[in-house]
């Protein structure tokens, strides 16, 4: 895969991403819903343990992302199932930043109002301290987030940092939205010493049938338990036996598994 040299301005904006807070260990359970559907389309379990974050897609096909700030590496793991061989691909955090920059500058991105906005997002921001609802309004993208204030700022920093990396990884590996809009939301949440309990994303359209509505719900547990330790142990065991492959080969296999 080609990479691009990071412009100085991009490095300045994203330099904080390679710093890790000395936050306590904790766990987050996330469910993603489409429209008014009651059943989630995807569920995640994210465990923060020391300098590592283990992000697990709980809905099939199971995928795991491990962010290791002590080594500056991000590993994507497909544990496999049945006779499938477990595979993994590893990139440096610098590689991820470079890939995200390259794809934004040179990728074959859609040309429509949403993607034109995502290339250079600009929001009007409002916050109601009574309801603790944060709103970022853009055209055509709107975010609304219900916030939970926490007393430990490093926890808010750590979760915001994880959400930034997830936005970039989803962009380069899954073709999801450009990350800057979501990173703007993450920064606003963090600046209020909070974490989101629910995030509602609306993409407006003149045609009501084409309006897109998504929401994510987040439940936090500020201490780890035995089940978290067992999950980490199983992931590390899968990592040890997984075959290393190049990024493109990993993405090709992951995409095939989702069809």
C-alpha positions as CSV (number, residue, x, y, z in Angstrom):
1,X,0.0,0.0,0.0
2,X,1.2,3.5,-0.8
3,X,1.8,6.0,1.9
4,X,2.1,9.8,1.9
5,X,4.4,12.0,3.9
6,X,2.3,13.7,6.6
7,X,2.0,17.4,6.2
8,X,3.2,19.5,9.1
9,X,-0.3,20.8,9.8
10,X,-1.7,17.2,10.0
11,X,1.1,16.2,12.4
12,X,0.3,19.2,14.6
13,X,-3.4,18.3,14.8
14,X,-2.9,14.6,15.3
15,X,0.3,14.6,17.5
16,X,-1.7,14.0,20.7
17,X,-3.0,10.7,19.3
18,X,0.4,9.0,19.9
19,X,0.3,10.0,23.6
20,X,-1.4,7.7,26.0
21,X,-3.0,8.8,29.3
22,X,-2.3,7.1,32.5
23,X,-5.9,6.2,32.9
24,X,-7.3,3.4,35.0
25,X,-8.3,0.1,33.5
26,X,-12.0,0.0,32.4
27,X,-14.4,-1.6,30.0
28,X,-17.0,-0.2,27.5
29,X,-19.9,-2.1,25.9
30,X,-21.2,-0.6,22.7
31,X,-24.3,-1.3,20.7
32,X,-25.0,0.2,17.2
33,X,-28.6,0.7,16.0
34,X,-30.0,1.7,12.6
35,X,-33.0,4.0,12.5
36,X,-35.7,2.9,15.0
37,X,-34.7,-0.7,15.0
38,X,-34.6,-2.2,18.5
39,X,-32.0,-4.9,17.9
40,X,-28.4,-3.7,17.4
41,X,-26.7,-4.3,14.0
42,X,-23.4,-4.6,15.8
43,X,-22.0,-5.0,19.3
44,X,-18.6,-4.3,20.7
45,X,-16.7,-4.9,23.9
46,X,-13.7,-2.6,24.5
47,X,-11.2,-3.3,27.3
48,X,-8.7,-0.7,28.4
49,X,-5.8,-2.5,30.2
50,X,-2.6,-0.7,30.9
51,X,-1.0,0.6,27.7
52,X,-3.3,-1.6,25.5
53,X,-6.8,-1.4,24.2
54,X,-8.6,-4.6,23.1
55,X,-11.6,-3.8,20.9
56,X,-13.7,-6.8,20.0
57,X,-16.6,-7.1,17.5
58,X,-19.0,-9.4,19.4
59,X,-21.3,-9.9,16.4
60,X,-20.1,-12.4,13.8
61,X,-17.7,-12.4,12.1
62,X,-15.6,-11.7,15.2
63,X,-12.8,-9.3,14.6
64,X,-10.4,-7.8,17.2
65,X,-8.3,-4.6,17.1
66,X,-5.4,-4.3,19.6
67,X,-3.9,-0.8,20.1
68,X,-0.6,-1.0,22.0
69,X,0.7,2.4,22.9
70,X,3.9,1.1,24.5
71,X,5.1,-0.2,21.1
72,X,3.2,2.3,18.9
73,X,1.5,-0.6,17.0
74,X,-2.0,-1.5,16.0
75,X,-2.9,-5.1,15.3
76,X,-6.0,-6.3,13.6
77,X,-6.8,-10.0,14.4
78,X,-9.2,-12.4,12.7
79,X,-9.3,-15.4,15.0
80,X,-10.9,-17.6,12.3
81,X,-13.6,-20.2,12.8
82,X,-13.7,-23.9,12.1
83,X,-10.8,-24.8,9.9
84,X,-10.0,-21.2,9.0
85,X,-6.5,-20.1,10.1
86,X,-6.2,-17.2,12.4
87,X,-4.6,-14.2,10.7
88,X,-3.3,-10.8,11.9
89,X,-1.9,-7.7,10.4
90,X,0.1,-5.1,12.3
91,X,0.8,-1.4,11.5
92,X,2.5,1.3,13.3
93,X,0.4,4.3,14.5
94,X,2.4,6.4,12.1
95,X,1.4,4.1,9.2
96,X,-2.3,4.5,10.1
97,X,-2.0,8.3,10.1
98,X,-0.2,8.2,6.8
99,X,-2.8,5.9,5.2
100,X,-5.6,8.1,6.4
101,X,-3.9,11.1,5.0
102,X,-3.1,9.4,1.7
103,X,-6.7,8.2,1.2
104,X,-8.1,11.6,2.0
105,X,-5.9,13.3,-0.5
106,X,-5.7,10.7,-3.3
107,X,-8.5,8.2,-2.7
108,X,-11.4,7.6,-5.1
109,X,-13.9,9.2,-2.7
110,X,-17.6,9.8,-3.6
111,X,-18.7,13.2,-4.8
112,X,-21.9,14.1,-3.0
113,X,-23.0,16.6,-0.3
114,X,-22.0,14.3,2.6
115,X,-18.5,13.5,1.4
116,X,-17.9,17.1,0.3
117,X,-18.7,18.1,3.9
118,X,-16.6,15.3,5.4
119,X,-13.5,16.5,3.5
120,X,-13.6,19.7,5.5
121,X,-16.3,19.5,8.2
122,X,-17.5,22.6,10.0
123,X,-20.0,22.4,12.8
124,X,-22.1,24.8,14.9
125,X,-21.8,23.5,18.4
126,X,-24.2,23.8,21.3
127,X,-24.4,22.2,24.7
128,X,-27.2,22.2,27.3
129,X,-25.7,21.7,30.8
130,X,-29.1,20.8,32.2
131,X,-29.8,17.8,29.9
132,X,-26.1,17.3,29.1
133,X,-26.9,17.0,25.4
134,X,-24.1,18.1,23.1
135,X,-25.1,19.0,19.5
136,X,-22.8,19.4,16.5
137,X,-24.8,20.7,13.5
138,X,-23.4,20.6,10.0
139,X,-24.9,20.3,6.5
140,X,-25.9,17.6,6.0
141,X,-24.4,15.8,9.1
142,X,-25.7,16.3,12.6
143,X,-24.4,14.7,15.8
144,X,-26.2,14.6,19.1
145,X,-24.6,13.1,22.2
146,X,-25.8,12.4,25.7
147,X,-22.9,13.0,28.0
148,X,-21.8,11.5,31.3
149,X,-19.6,13.7,33.3
150,X,-16.7,11.9,35.0
151,X,-14.3,13.2,37.6
152,X,-11.2,11.6,36.2
153,X,-10.1,13.5,33.1
154,X,-7.6,10.9,32.0
155,X,-10.5,8.5,31.5
156,X,-12.2,10.9,29.2
157,X,-9.0,11.5,27.4
158,X,-8.3,7.8,26.9
159,X,-11.8,7.0,25.6
160,X,-11.7,10.0,23.2
161,X,-8.3,8.9,22.0
162,X,-9.6,5.4,21.3
163,X,-12.6,6.8,19.3
164,X,-10.2,8.9,17.2
165,X,-8.2,5.8,16.3
166,X,-11.3,3.8,15.6
167,X,-12.6,6.5,13.2
168,X,-9.3,6.4,11.3
169,X,-9.1,2.6,11.2
170,X,-12.7,2.3,10.0
171,X,-11.9,4.7,7.2
172,X,-8.8,3.0,5.9
173,X,-10.0,-0.6,6.4
174,X,-13.8,-0.5,5.9
175,X,-14.3,2.5,3.6
176,X,-16.3,4.3,6.3
177,X,-16.6,8.0,6.6
178,X,-13.6,10.3,6.7
179,X,-12.6,10.5,10.3
180,X,-12.4,14.3,10.9
181,X,-16.1,14.9,11.6
182,X,-16.2,12.2,14.3
183,X,-12.9,13.4,15.7
184,X,-14.5,16.9,16.1
185,X,-17.2,15.3,18.2
186,X,-14.7,13.4,20.3
187,X,-12.8,16.5,21.0
188,X,-15.9,18.4,22.2
189,X,-16.9,15.5,24.5
190,X,-13.4,15.3,26.0
191,X,-13.2,19.0,26.5
192,X,-16.2,18.8,28.8
193,X,-14.6,16.1,31.0
194,X,-17.2,13.6,29.8
195,X,-17.9,10.4,27.9
196,X,-20.9,9.7,25.6
197,X,-23.7,7.4,26.8
198,X,-25.5,7.7,23.5
199,X,-24.5,9.2,20.1
200,X,-27.1,10.0,17.5
201,X,-25.9,10.6,13.9
202,X,-28.3,12.0,11.3
203,X,-27.5,12.6,7.6
204,X,-30.2,14.9,6.3
205,X,-31.6,14.6,2.8
206,X,-34.4,16.5,0.9
207,X,-35.9,13.1,0.2
208,X,-37.2,11.9,3.6
209,X,-36.8,8.3,2.5
210,X,-33.1,8.8,2.1
211,X,-32.4,10.3,5.6
212,X,-29.9,8.1,7.4
213,X,-30.2,7.7,11.2
214,X,-27.8,5.8,13.4
215,X,-27.2,5.7,17.1
216,X,-24.7,4.1,19.4
217,X,-25.2,3.3,23.1
218,X,-22.3,3.0,25.5
219,X,-22.2,1.4,28.9
220,X,-19.1,1.8,31.1
221,X,-17.7,-0.3,33.8
222,X,-14.8,1.5,35.6
223,X,-13.2,-1.7,36.9
224,X,-12.2,-4.9,35.2
225,X,-13.4,-8.3,36.3
226,X,-12.5,-12.0,35.7
227,X,-14.4,-12.1,32.4
228,X,-12.3,-9.2,31.0
229,X,-9.1,-11.0,32.0
230,X,-10.3,-14.2,30.3
231,X,-11.2,-12.2,27.2
232,X,-7.7,-10.7,27.1
233,X,-6.1,-14.1,27.6
234,X,-8.1,-15.6,24.7
235,X,-7.1,-12.7,22.4
236,X,-3.4,-13.0,23.3
237,X,-3.6,-16.8,22.7
238,X,-5.2,-16.2,19.3
239,X,-2.5,-13.6,18.5
240,X,0.3,-16.0,19.3
241,X,-1.0,-18.6,16.8
242,X,-2.2,-16.2,14.1
243,X,-0.5,-16.0,10.7
244,X,0.9,-12.6,9.9
245,X,-0.4,-11.2,6.6
246,X,-0.2,-7.9,4.7
247,X,-2.8,-5.3,5.3
248,X,-4.4,-5.7,1.9
249,X,-4.7,-9.5,2.3
250,X,-6.3,-9.0,5.7
251,X,-8.9,-6.6,4.5
252,X,-9.7,-8.8,1.5
253,X,-10.4,-11.8,3.8
254,X,-12.4,-9.6,6.3
255,X,-14.5,-8.2,3.5
256,X,-15.3,-11.7,2.1
257,X,-16.3,-12.9,5.6
258,X,-18.9,-10.1,5.9
259,X,-20.7,-11.0,2.7
